[in-house]
Amino acid sequence: MSASAIVLRGHRPHLFKSQTDRTIALLLSRKGEWVAAPEIAKVGGLQYAARIFSARKKGYTILNRTKQVNGQVH
C-alpha cells in the first residue's frame, strides 16, 4: 500500500453528508435557478422528493415548477 492511500476502518458517519444535506447544498449552489429533478436525484437519491420534504421541515423554502407539454404536466 502506498503512503498516500487512505484506510478507513469502521463506520465514520462524520465523513459523509446525508442525502438531504447534499440536496440542500446543490439547491443553495444554484440559488435563484431552477434545478431539474434528474439533477436532484443524482445527489438526493431516487426518493429526492423525501429529501426536499426534509429540507422544507428544516425551514428551507423550496418552490416547485411544472409545465405542460402536449397536454401533459411535467
C-alpha positions in Angstrom: 0.0 0.0 0.0 1.3 3.4 -0.9 1.9 6.2 1.6 -0.9 8.3 0.0 -3.5 5.6 0.5 -6.3 6.2 2.9 -7.6 3.4 5.0 -11.0 3.7 6.7 -11.9 1.2 9.4 -15.4 1.1 10.9 -18.4 3.3 10.3 -17.5 7.0 10.3 -20.7 9.0 9.7 -18.9 12.3 10.2 -17.1 11.7 6.9 -20.4 11.6 4.9 -23.2 14.1 4.3 -26.8 12.9 4.3 -28.8 12.9 1.1 -30.8 15.8 2.5 -27.6 17.8 3.2 -26.3 17.1 -0.3 -29.7 18.1 -1.8 -29.7 21.4 0.2 -26.1 22.0 -0.9 -27.0 21.6 -4.6 -30.0 23.8 -4.3 -28.1 26.5 -2.5 -25.3 26.4 -5.1 -27.9 27.1 -7.7 -29.9 29.6 -5.7 -32.4 31.5 -7.9 -32.2 28.9 -10.7 -34.5 26.0 -11.5 -32.8 22.6 -10.9 -34.2 19.7 -12.9 -35.4 16.6 -11.0 -32.8 14.3 -12.5 -30.0 16.5 -11.2 -31.5 16.5 -7.7 -31.9 12.7 -7.9 -28.2 12.3 -8.6 -27.4 13.8 -5.1 -30.6 13.0 -3.2 -31.3 9.5 -4.4 -34.3 8.2 -6.2 -36.6 9.4 -3.4 -35.5 13.0 -3.9 -39.0 14.3 -3.0 -38.5 13.0 0.5 -35.2 14.9 0.7 -36.9 18.1 -0.4 -39.7 17.4 2.2 -37.0 17.0 4.9 -35.3 20.3 3.8 -38.6 22.1 4.0 -39.1 20.7 7.5 -35.7 22.2 8.4 -37.1 25.6 7.3 -35.9 25.9 3.7 -38.3 27.4 1.2 -38.2 25.3 -2.0 -40.5 26.1 -4.9 -41.9 23.7 -7.5 -42.3 24.4 -11.2 -44.4 22.5 -13.6 -45.1 23.0 -17.3 -47.5 21.5 -19.8 -46.1 19.7 -22.8 -48.6 18.3 -25.3 -51.3 18.3 -22.6 -49.1 16.5 -20.0 -47.8 18.1 -16.9 -44.1 17.8 -16.4 
